[in-house]
């Protein structure tokens, strides 16, 4: 038996539609969550991402949200956004395929959780686990049968700054019933959750 999931402070989780764009801006702040990323890291070649840090990346992701379908989920508490989870078909994130450590394990069609961001005031309250569970439901409702994640597994005894674990931690994914299926680098496992009908 795994550790019990922490009690979540999330009051609601909603897909990121154009009408909720301002909520994502509020959550991410001026830095676009981290370093001007605006959730474009896995979508752009590295040179293009670097050139677009900040406002260009913000505009690019806003255009992606406007085009639909929703590229992820927002968690709310007391009417304000407190968490974000990017969840999409892996095919939307071409940089993953070029990653030495995170390239595809096999030829199964997978959706993936590529980014998790929780406001500092809501961390440690089960928001991220609630988002992962909601991501599984969201992907399943759109026909997915498999959800992948790419967490960080810090070396024993080491703590990592939040900015370095924006794909989540292995412990977090395990609490959300993901199973490690590959590891090509000491700290970068690949995890999966089978999306069973009626789960």
Secondary structure, 3 states (H helix, E strand, C coil): CCCCCCCCCCCEEEECCHHHHHHHHHHHCCCCCCCCCCCCCCCCCHHHHHHCCCHHHHHHHHHHHHHCCCCEEEEEECCEEEEEEEEEEHHHCHHHHCCCCCCCCCCCCCEEEEEEEECHHHCCCCHHHHHHHHHHHHHHHCCCCEEEECCECCCCCCCCCHHHCCCCEHHHHHHCCCEEEEECCCCCEEEEEECCCCC
